[in-house]
Amino acid sequence: MPRRRAAVVLAAGLLLGGGTAVAVGLVTQQDAPAPVPAAGAGASVAATGPAPQPTDRRVPGPSPGAGGEPSPQGSASASAQPAQPALPVRVRVPAIDVDSRLLHLGLAEDGTVEVPAGDDVDRAAWFDGSPRPGAEGPSVLEGHVDSPNGPSVFYRLSDLDAGDRVHVDREDGSTVTFVVDRVEQYAKAEFPTRKVYANTDGPALRLITCGGAWDAAVGHYTDNTVVYAHEA
């Protein structure tokens, strides 16, 4: 399956799958149990039910320090909130030779998730509307499958197997490790927003890129590859 495409189709062809669904779904989800702050063609799929709640200030929702439901008395003391994990700065996936500094990207003006571009096109990115890695809920990392430079950071994402490890280094020097549960491929038109972005019982990770065949008629890949992982 050919994966290399010209730069002219990069923006259209390598956007995060379900980008618009993220924007729609995030604003409808219940708060994650723990505080969370505020990654290639996007499937514009509207959420049909709960999906994760953003805390990035560019998206309607609770502030970055918010977490869980209000107490019966109406509010909880800020000092009672659990500390947030440090921001992610690097992702390493030894099984597929990935070692990338992480960009921090949010939502574009059209409601899709921003993607790596320019000099940073081949870096992975953390979607800052998702939980920080190690916090409760699914943290989302994205990357291109290819770029004008050739195979990109997540070119081999579909090669991951259950049990493979993903390490996310954080700015305080700590590392959180995730274990791959499974790898799924979805048609963009049928991207399962709730399944991918829904709340989880503990810290989780989603790695997302493009997959399937290149559709020249619309200028993007037909599918998305999604890796599901839980904290080790």
N, C-alpha and C positions, 0 to 999 in steps of 0.2 A: 504494500500500500504506500504510494508516494506521499511524503509528508512535507516536502519543502515547497514554499510558495513565495511569490514576489512580495516586496514590501508594500505595494499598492493595496494588497488585500489583507494585510496584517491586522489592521484595526477592525475590519469587518469580520475576518475569519478566525481570530484567535481570542475573542472575548470570553470571559468566564461564563460557562453554561448556567442558565437560569438566572442571569444577572438581574433582569427585571423582576423575576420571581423573588429574588432576595429582597429587593426594595419593597415589594408589596408584602411579602410574607413576614419580614422582620417586624414591621410595625404592628402586626396583629398578634404576636406571640406573647404568652405570659412571661413575666420575668423569670430568669433562671434562678435556681435556689441560692446561688452564690453571686456576689457582685462581679460584673464583667464590664470592661471598658469597650470603649471602643479600643483573587487573589489570584482552549481558546475560544465559536460564535455564540452569543448569548441567546438562550431560549427565553422568549418573552412569555413565561407561563405564570398566570395569576395563581396565587395560593388559594386553595379551597378550604383551608383550615389553619390551625395554629402553626406557626413557624417561628424561628428564634427572634427574640426582642433585641433591637439594636440599642447600644448605649452611646454610639458616636453622636456628637451634638448636631451633626448635619442631618440626622434622621430623627423623626419624632419618637420620643420614648423617654425613659428615665435617664437621669444624669449618670455619668460614669461611676459614681459611687453607689448607685442604687442596686439593690439585690433583694429578691424574694418579695413576698407580699407585705404590706404594712401590718404592724402589730394591731391587736384589737384596740389599743389605746389611740391608734391613728398614725403613729410614727415611731420609728426606732432611732435610737441615738446613733450618731455617726460613729462614735467610738465603739459601738457594739458590732459594727459590720466587720466581717473577716477581711484581712488584708488581701489585696489583689496581687497576683503573680506579677513579676517584672515583665516589661515589654519584650517580645521576641525579637531577636536580632539575626538569627542564622538557623537554617534547616539543613540537616544531614541525613541522607538515606543511603547507607553503605551498600545495600543490595543492588542499587542501580546507579551507584557512583555520583550521587547528587550531593553537592556541598555548596550552598548558596547563602549569601547575606540576604536578609529579608527586607523588602520594601514594606512600607505601611501605606495601604491604599484604601480609599473609601468608595463612595458612590459618585458616579459622573452625573452631569446635569440631566441626562435623559433617564436616570434611575437605574442604569446598569452599573455593575461593579467595574471600577477602574482596573486597568490591566497594565503590566509593565510595558514601557515604551522607550523609544530613543536609546540612549546609551545603556539603559537598564533593562532592555527588552528580554534578555536572557537570564534575568534574576527571578527568583520566586518572590511572592508577596503574601503578606498576611492581610486579610480583609478586616479592617479595624472596626467594622460593625459587628464582628463576631467576638466571642470570649477570647481573652488572652490564653495562650496554651497553658494548660494546667489548672485553669478555672473551670467551674462547673459549666457544662455545655460543649457544643461542637465548635472548636476553633477552625477557621477556614483558611487554608493556604492554596494559592493558585499559581499557575505558571503556564507558559506557552509550551506547546508540543514541538513547534518549530518556529523559525524566524528567518529573516533575510540572511542570517549568518549560518543557517543549517539547522540541525537538530538542537532544540532548546532544552531548558532546564528539566522539564517533565516529559521529555521524549520517550523515556522508558517506563513511565508510570504504570502502564498496563502490565508490565512484567512482574510487578510485586506479587508476592504470595502471602497467604496467612502466616503470621508468625514473624515476618520481617519487621525490623525496627526502624522507627523514625525518631530522630533526636532534634529537639528544638532548644537552642541555646538562648538564654535571656540576658538582658543588659546588666543584671546584678551578678553575672558569672555562673548562675545556676543552669542546669539542663533538665528538661523534662522529656522523658522517653515514652513513645507510644508504640503499641504492637498492632500490626495490621490484622484486621478481622477478615476483610474481603475486598475485592475489587469488582466494581460494577460498571457496565457501559449502558448509557441511555440515549435514545434518540432525543435530540434537542427539543423537538415538538412535544415530547412526552416527559420532560424533565420532572422528576418527583420531588418537588420543592419541600413538602413537609417531611418526607423521608430523609432527605439530605440535611436539612437545616433545623429539624425539630429538636427540642430540649432532650438532654440525656441525663441519666441518673448520676453520672460522674464526668470527669474531664474526658473529652473526646477530640478527635482530629479528623478533618476532611481535607484530602488533597484532590484538587480538581484541575483537569485540563481537557483539551479537545480529543476526540477520537473518531473512529469510523472513517468513511471515505470523504474525499474532498468534493464538494458540490459546487462546480464552477458557475452554475446558474444563479446561485444566491451568494456565492463568495465566502462560504465557510464550510467547516466540517459538519457532517451529518449528526454526530454523536458527541457525548461528553463521557470521559472516564472519571470515575469517582472512587477514591480509596477511603474506606472506613477504618478507623483505628481507635483504640482506647488506651488510656494511660497504663503504663506497665506497673 
